[in-house]
Amino acid sequence: MKSGYAIVALLLFRLAWGLAGSPAARFASFVRGPAATLAYARELAAGKRELPPGHNPLGGWSVAAMLACLALQAGTGLFSNDESSHEGPLASKVSDATVDRLSSIHGWNQYAILTLVVLHLAAISIYQWRLRLDVLGPMVHGPTRARDNIVAAVLLTIAAGATYWLVVVYPR
């Protein structure tokens, strides 16, 4: 359950960081429309190996899908009950039928998350070793600015506080 709460906080942080973070981390810089994504996929298939800063359009959609699945997992986990020793902090706020439905979704969604993680890792591996495009280096050593570090710290603190309120204060 603590891992789930950490995921809630990290999701809140990533959503805020996607709006107010460094330029390469902003959703507007890497979540593209279908036409741009298909054009990028065609260029990649044709052998063009240009690596945009941050996520490419395919990677952007992968990130969006992972964030959506993780948000679904975290959201359903808040209301889930495994009928033995774990009950989400908000389960008592909804009907038993809703708890059962959300618990079922929570159980099945883990497979979607695992699938997306494997696909994401496979894509990183293909870019890194097959296409010989360094994607790992920028992930680890990307440019940082003092302003970005301060904004990140503030956003993470707010996200952690909001999560604490959601799972500890609000359910009372």
Beta strands, then each sheet from edge to edge (+ up, - down):
end
